[in-house]
Amino acid sequence: MNYVYPTNRPFKVSGDFEFNKKPSEESVAIKKFIDSHNFSVSLDPETGEPVVEVTEKMNEQ
């Protein structure tokens, strides 16, 4: 879990930082899949593990 601690210190990047970097083909495909499907997330009562099911497929664009 990420926690953010409030501070007034400046943020500094060491090294080269790329602006407007194009996303990979894989990340574009993942985003397209997530945007075109509805999901149901529940917990397995026996193991406590999350269970994700696709409930509806919408039009892919």
C-alpha angles and dihedrals in degrees: 000000000000121000125190119211115204112241139157094217116120120252113239129188115207115208130012118333120199118218123204093010111182115242118246121258089249094055091047090052092049092050091048091051093048092047092050098048138059118221137203117209122194139154123250103239093214100048103018090229119141116252118203120195130179106236102177138011114213129193112297114224 
